């Protein structure tokens, strides 16, 4: 019996126990056939691993890249550099496969995903790692050993003699591509002519890098044409043999079929995005070629998945995804195709030209089954789904565009709220183009300092004084001033609103400082938060830093959040508003009365003011309903100890009515229009000296 020593470098005790149990089960089964057994040494740190390597010879190293004393690719480099002859198998989580692949390119033999390892997979990976390492070592040491090693592996083996340009392909190499070994000629063209046109330059670049000593070994993943006319995905590894001057004499290596790995999602076992798009393109081609039937593409986003993962851990997140897959699979036909196209995103193809009513029923079923509660380890949680639909006919040309249109519909639905279904139409594409064009213009506007701030006064209705100013962003493009309603909605749909919001905060605080130093004005500024800003907790630190630079206290900033934004996520809003309140900022609920808040939630918010929306003021005092509503709002707010700001005051009657009803503050064109900062001092003097609003 052969004893193989394995070094397991892993600091997690649970993973140690799990892997050792699998290794022992492999050893037990192999012992019965009197072949070999594994002996495991465990190291929890890189330092312990080095110590073990000094005292023992190991056949394979199983390496976790994240250790207490090392992290990332440097972990592999540190252990591989002094012991390049020992094959290393990387242990990785589902989310770190890209990092593991980089390690393989740097010289690791393979990688295994934690939680997905079974006896067969582990045994095969160890066996292949030893075989590949042995082949390369044999190539370097002697032709005889190399020839014997070729017969011992299940990989496809190749050897390219650069002096004669002859290439040897093992029978297994030919078999992987669907050929008998006698059908394969010993030329490089047999390999290169079968490479997918889109992958040729990549393979040539990797070979050049290895021949130039830029990489320790050749590593590439690319598509190869199978005998049956389809393409397979292959992973090719190799190592060059050089002469005394360093010139490459020959190179040999292995080829394995990774089609299933490339086209299958590791967690769910479903087709991945690559295969999903390939299937769409196949049906589209058939539709154009011989009049195949129309079909429907559905993009599904499982909402709350990230929240489940962050609150209950990765295992709960995986459980939620797998449960959703199981449920959705039960309501679709066998002919339809479900795929995982992203983290919590799935794609579904409904074939055979389904009717709109049938598609609607399936969408409703998906909403219903996904939203059913899940129970894991005594904890109950739930998800919801938003859906984008694309009805595909001959007007569509490419899978990539169909997928893009599905995402467009999905995102439009997400803007309306959770659990939505949206059907793509051509107007959406035009709208997306408009958004992208406007986004580019907004970026240039920031770079060219085209944005300005104007300030609209908010005055005390019960005392004759100016209380504060609301900062309002304006876009002066040079030839004309662009209205906020033309660019703010688009900015809110992109990351531009974050950059614009940061500039508003910085400019407002500096303006407060300028007014205080130049004109002796002691006032405060109200800043509107968009939904994206409110969801970004870093905004609080930015506020604090900006006020620190301007040497102002936090009470000088009034944070205005619309009622609809505050109600979007109640728990988050309570947490965020509490942080703002505890930090000393004044909080105002804007557009009050237009949303769907209830008193039970409103009482939970640590707010200072509510701002009654202009739509309620337009018809007072002549409309009895509007008059009654505004009166009730003011009374309710005061009962809850909130101050009341009434916006949209356009005339003297509205001003007097709001004052008589006890509203604390007023804002509107009758009081003062938005103005440039240089005019604020004059406005304050004029307002304080004029008694027309008394």
N, C-alpha and C positions, 0 to 999 in steps of 0.2 A: 504493500500500500504506500502511495506517495503522500507525504505530508506537505501541505502548502501553507506557508505562514502569511497571514494577512495583518496589516496594520490599519486599525480603524481609528481615524482622527476625528473625534466628535465629542463635543462638550455637553450635549443634551442627554441626560440620563435615560429619558424615555426612548429616544432614538437609539441609544446604545443597546438597551434591552431588546428592542424590536429587531434591530439588525443582527444582533448575536443569535437571537432565536431562529431567524431565517437561515443564518449561516450554519448553525448547528443542525437544522433540519436537512440542509443540503449534505452536510458531512455524514449524517446518519444514513441517508439514502445511498450515497456513494459508497459508504463502508460495506453495505450489503453486497455490492457488486465488486468489492475489493479493488476499487480504482484509486481513490484518494480521499483525504480528509483535510479540513481546514482547521488551523489553530489561529485564534484571534488574540492580538495584543491591542489594548485600548489606550489611546492617548487623548487627554482632554484639552491639551494646549499644544501649540507648535513646538514649544520648548521640550515638552515631554516626547513629542514625536521625534525630534532630533536625537534625544537621548536613546530612544529605542532603536533608531537606525544605526547608531554608533555601535550598539551591542549585539544586534541581530541582523540576519539577512532576510528580507521579506520579498515574496513573489509579487504582491499587489498592495497598493496603498488605497484605502477608501477614505476620501478627504472631504470634510465639510469646509467650505470657504470662509465661514464666519466663526471665528474662535475668539476666546478672551484676549489673546495676545496678537491676533492678526485678523485681517478682514479683506475680502474681495480677492481679485486676481493675484495680488501680491502674495497671498497665502500659498497658491499653487506655485508661483515662481520660486518662492523661498525653499519649498520642499523638493521641487523638481530639479533645480539647478545643481545641487550637490549630488543627487542620485538620479541622473537622467535615464539610467538603464532599468529602473523599477517602474512598471506601468502604474499610472494613477487614474482612479475612477472618481469623478467628482460626485458628491452628494448634494443635491439641490432641492429647493422648494419649487412649487409650481410657478411662482412669480419670478424666479431667478434663472430660468432656463437659458435666457439670452447670455447671461454672465457665464453659465456653464459651457455654452457653445464657444465662447471666446477662449475659455481655458483649453478646450479640445483643440482649437486652432493653434494654441501655444504649445501643445505637446501632450496634453492629457489624452488618455486612451478612450475614455467614454464618460458618460454621466448618467446618473440614476435619480429619478424624482422621488423624494421622500414621501412615504404614504402610498406610493404606487408600486413598491418593490415586492415581488413575490419570489419564491424559491427558484422557479424556472428562469426568471429574468436575471436574478443575481448570479446564478450559476453560469448562465450563458455569457453575461458581461465579463465575469472574471476569466472564464475560459478564453474568450475572444481576445481580451486584453493581453493575456499571457502569450497567446499565439501570435498576435501582431507584433508584440515586443520581440518575441523569439525570431520572427521572420526578418525583422530589420537588423537584429544583432547578427543573425546568420549571414545576411547579405554582406555585412561589413567584414566578418571574420573569414568566411570560406564559401566557395561555390557549392561544395558538397553539403554542408550544413543547411544552406539556403534551399537546395533542392529537396532535402528531406522535410524541411519546415513547410514547404508548399503543400505537401500531402496531408498535413495535420490540421488544416484550418477549414472552416466552413465559409470564410469570406472569399470573394473573387479576388484572385491575386494577379498582379501584372508586374512585368519587369521591362523597362525600356533602356536599351543599350544605346547611348548617345553616339558611340563611335561608329556603329554600323546602322543605326536608326531602326534596328529590328526590335520588335516588341513581343514578349511572351505573355499570353493570356491563359490563365488556368481554366480547366473545364468548368469550374464553378463560376468564373467570370462570364463565360459564354452562356451558361445556364441562366444566370440572373437576367440576361437580356433576351432569353428565349431561343438561343441557338444551341446547336451541337458544336462541340469544340472543333470538329472538322470543317465547319462552315466559316470559321474565323481565320482571317489572314493575319500574319504577324507584322502588321504595320501600324504606325501611329494613327493613320487615317481611320482605321476601324473604330477607334475611340473618338477622335475629334470630329469626324463627320457625323457622328450620332449625337453630339451635344446640341441641345436646343439653341437656336440662333441667338436668343436673348441672354444665354449664359456663357457663350463662347469667350467673350472678352474677359469675363470674370475668371474663368478657368485659366486662360493664358496669363492673366496678371498674377494669379497665385503661384503658377509654375515659375514665372520670372522672379517673383519675390524669393522663392525658395532657392532657385539657382544662384541668386545674387546674395545669398546668406542673410536676407532680411528676416526670414522666418526659420525656426528650427526644424520644421518639417512642412511638407505639403499638406494642406487641408482645404477641401472645397466640397460644397454641396451644390449639385447641379442636376439638370434633367438630361436623361439619355433616351434615345429612341429605341423602343422595344421592337422585337421582330413583328409583333402583331399590329404595329402602327401607332400605338399609344406611347406616351412618355412616362418613364418612371423617374423617381427622385433617387439619386445615388450619393452616398457619402464616400469620398475618395481621400485616402491618406497615403503618404509616401515619404521616403527619405532618400536623399541623394548620396551616392558614393563618389568621393572626390579623390583625385590623385595628389601627389605631394605638393603640387603648385596650387591646389585648391580648385582645379577645374572639374566640373561634373563629368564623370565617366558613365555612370548609369544611375537610374533611379528605380526603386521598386516600392510597391505598396499594396494596399487592399481596397476593395470596393464592396460596399454593402447596400442593399436595397432599403431605403428609408421612406418609401412612398407612403406607407401607412402613418409613419410618424409626422411627415410633412403635411398630410392632408387630413389628419385626425386630431381632434382636440384631446389633450392628455387627460383632462378631468372627466369630461362627460362621455367620451368615446364617439361623439358626433363628428360629422364632417366639419372642418374648420373653414375659415373665410376663403382660403385659396380654392378649396374644392367647391364651396358654395358658389363662388363666382364662375368657376369652370362649368358647373352644371347649368347655371343661368345662360352662359354664352353658348353652350351646346344647344339648348332649347331655342334660343334666339336665332342661331344659324339655321336650325331645322325649319323655323318659322319662315325665314326668308328664302330658303332653298326649295322647299317642296310644299309650302303652304300648311305647315303644322298649326296646331291650335294655339290660341292665345292662352296666357297663364297669368297668375298673380304672384307677386313677391310681397312678403310681409316682413317688416323689420320690427322686432319686439325688444323693448327695453324694460328690464325688471327693476323697478324702482325700489328704493330702500335697501338694496343689496349691500351697498357700501356701508350704510348705517348699521346693518345687522353684523357685518364683518367687524367693524370698529368697536361695536358695543359688546358682542358676544364671542368674538374670536374667529380666526380663519376657518376652523372646522364647521362652525355654524353657517358661515358664508357658503362653503362648499355644499353643505347639507341643503341649504335653501335652493341653490342652483340645480342640484341633482333632483330635488323634489319637483321643481318647476318643469324640468325636462321630462320626468316621468309622467307628470300630469298632462302636459301638452301632447306628448306622444300618444296618449290614449284617445285623444279626440280628433286626431288627423288620420287620414287614410294611409295605407301602406305605400301607395303610389307617390304620395307627397314627400317632400324632403325637408327635414329640420336640421339646422346647423348652428354651431356656436360661432358667431362672427366677432365677438369681443368679450370683455370682462363680464358684463351682465347683459350683453346684447346677443340676440339670436335672430337668425334668418329662417324663413319658411317659404318654400315654393309650393304653390297649389297648381297642379297640372290640369290639363283637359278642360280649359276654358270654363271655369266655374262661374255660375251666375252671381250677380251682385248680392242678391239676398242670401245665397249660400255662404259667400265670403263674410257677410255681416254676421251671420250666425256663428261662424267659426271665431271671429274676432270677439264676439260677446262671450263665447265659451272660454276663450283664453283669459279674458278679464275675470271671469267668475272663478275658474279653477286656480288661477295664480293667487287670487286674493284670499283664498281659504287659509285659515290659520295653520301654522306649522308648530310642532311641538318637538323639542329636542332637549334631553336631559332636564326635564321639568320646566323648561322655559318656553313660553309661547310667544311667537312673533309672526308677522305677516308681511307680504310684499304686495305691490300692485304692478300693473303692466301698462305701458303706453305703446301704441301701435301705429306704424306708418304703412300705408297700402299703396302699391303700384300695380295698376292693371296694364299688363304688357301686351302690345300688339305690334304690327309691322312698322310702326313709326319709331320704335326703339331699335337702336343699333348695337349697343355694347352693354355687357354685364356691369362694367364699372359705372356707367351712367345710370343704369337702372337701380343699382345699389345706392348711388348718390341721391337719386330722387326719393328712394325709400327713407333715407336718413333725413332728407329735407322735410318730408311729410311728418316723420316722427318728431323732429325738433319743433315744428309748428304746433303739433299737438301738445308737446311738453310745456310750451308757453301758456297753454290754456289751463294747465293743471294736471294732476295725476289721473291715471286711468283713462287716458284719452285715446281716441281713434281718429286718424286723419288720413284722407285720401289725397294722393299727389295729383296736381293738375299743372298744366303748362305755365299758369300764372305764378306758381311758386318759383319756378326756375328764373323767370324774369325778375321776381322780387329778390332772389338770392344774388343775381348779377348786380342789381341796384345797390344792395347792401355792401357787396364787395367793393364796388366803385366808390361808394360814399365812405367806406372805411379807409380807403386809400387817400381820399381827400381830407378826411379828419386827421390822418397821420401827418400829412403835409402841413395842415393848419397848425398842429402842435409845434412842428419843427420851425415854422415861420412866425410863431407868436401871433397868430391871427385871432386867438380867443381873448376876449376881454370880460371883465365882470362889471355889471351894473348893480346898484343897490337900491331896493325899494323900501321906503320907511314903514315901520310898524310903530304906531303911536298909542299912547294911553288914552282911552276914551273918557276916563274919569278924572284924569289930571292933564294939564296942558304941557305935555312933554313928549319928546321922541324917545321911544323905548329901545328900539333896535332896528336893524336893517336886514333884509333877506338878500343874500348873494345870488344873483341870477347870471348865468353864463350866456354870452352872446358871441356870435361868430361874424367877424368883420373880414370878409374875403378880399377887401380892397375896392372892388367895383360895386359891391352891394353888401348889405347886412342880411345874413341868412337867419330865418326864423328858427327858434328853438324846436318847434314841432316838426321841422324838416330833418334835424340831425340828432336830437336827443333820443328818439325811439330806436334809431339804428345804432347809435353808440351804446345803448343799453343791451342790445342783442350781441354785442361783441365785447372784447376786452378793452376797447377804447374808453368806455365809461370809467374804468378803473383809473386810467391815466389822466383823463379829464377831471375826475373827482379829486385825485391827489393834487392836481394843479389848483383847483378851486380852494381846497383846504389851505394850501401853502400861501396862495395869493391873498385870501381873506384874512388870515392871521397877520400877514405882513401889513395889510392895509389898516387893520386895527391899530397896529403899532405906529404907522405913519400918521393917522388921525390924532392919536394921543400925543405924539411928539411935536407935530407941526401946528395943530389947531386946538389942542387941549380937549379933544372930544373923547368922552368916556362912554362908550356904547358897546353893544354886542352884535354878533352877526349870526344869522340863521343859515345853516347849510343843509341842502337837501341830499339825502342818501338814496341812491338807487338800490334796487334789489341786489345787484352784484356787489356793491359796496357793503351793504348791510350783511351779506353772507361772508364777507372777508374780515375775519377777526383782526387782521393786521392793521385795519383802518384805525383802530383805537390808538395803537402805538404811533401811527403816523400823525394823528391829531395831537397827541401829547408832545411828540418831537417838534412839530411845527409851532405849537404854543410856546415850547421851551426856547426855540430860536428867537421868537418874537418877545419873549419875556412877559407873557401874559398868563393869567390864571385860567383854569379850565372853564369857569363860569362865563367867560366871554363868548363861548361857542354854544349856540342852540342847535342841537341835532334834530332835523325834521325828517320823520319817517312816515310815509303814507300809511293809512289804515290797512290797505290791501297787502302791503309788504309785511307789516307787523303780524297780520293774520295768516301769512303764508305758511309759517311753521311756528306754532304757538310756543312750544318748549324752547326752541332756539331763540325766539324773540325775547322771551322772559329772561333767559340767560344773558343775552347780548345787552338788553336794556338795563339789566342790573349792573353789569360791568360799567356801562356808560354812566349810570347814576352814581355808582360808588366812586367813579373817577372824577366826579364833580361837574359833569356836563349837564346842561339843561336839555330836557327831552320834550319834543312836541310831536303829537300825532297830527299829520297833515291830511287834508282832504277828508276830514271827519264827516261821516254820514253817507259816504259813497260806497263804503265797503260792506262787510257782513259781520262786523264784530258784535258781540253781546256784552252786557254789563258784567257777566261773570268772568269773562276774559279780560275786559278792560280794567277791572279792579286789580288784576294780577300784574299789570304793567306798571313799573315805577316811573310814571310820566309826570311832567309838570304842567303841560299845556295841551289843549286840543284846539285845532284850527278848523273852524266850520267852513266847509267848502262853498265856493262862490255860487254854485248852482242853487243853493238854498236862499241866497240873498237877492238874486236877480229880480224876484217878483214881490219883494216886500217894500212897503207895508200894504200894498193893494191886494195881494192874494191872501185870503184868510188861512188857507192850509199852510203855505210857506211861513206865514207869521207865527202860527201855532207851533210849527216844528222847530223854528229857530228859538222861540221862547222856551220850549221844553228842553232843547239841547243845552241852553245856557244854564237853566236851573239844575239839570242833571249833573253837568260838569261841576258846578259850584258845590253840589251836594257831595261830590266825590273829592272835593278840595283841589280841583283842577282850575287853572286860569283859562280864560276863553279868548281866542283870537278869531276875529271875523274877517275873512278876506273877501275881496271883490266888492268893496264899498264904492259905488259909482256916483252917488249923489247925496245931497244933504239930508233927504228923507231917510235913506238907509242909515246914514251916519247917526242921526238923532234917534232912530228906532233902536239901534244896537246899544247906544249909550244908555237910553232909558231902561232897557231890559237888563242892564248891569253887566254887559260884556266888558271884559277888561281891556282888550286891545283891538285896534282896527287897522286894516290894510286895504289899499285900493287906489284907483286913479283919482278919486275925489280928494284923497289925502296927499298922494304924491306918486308920480310915475317912477319906474326904474330910472336911475340917474348915474352918470359917471361919478367916480369917487371924488373928483375935484369939486363937485357941486354940493356935496353933502353938508359942508360947514355952512354954506349960504342958506341951504334949505332949513337947517336947524334954527338959525337966527330968525329967518322969516316966519317959520311956524310958531316959534315961541313968542314972537311979537305980534302975531295976527290972531284975532279972536273970532274969526268967522265960523269956527267949528265949536264954539263954546255952547 
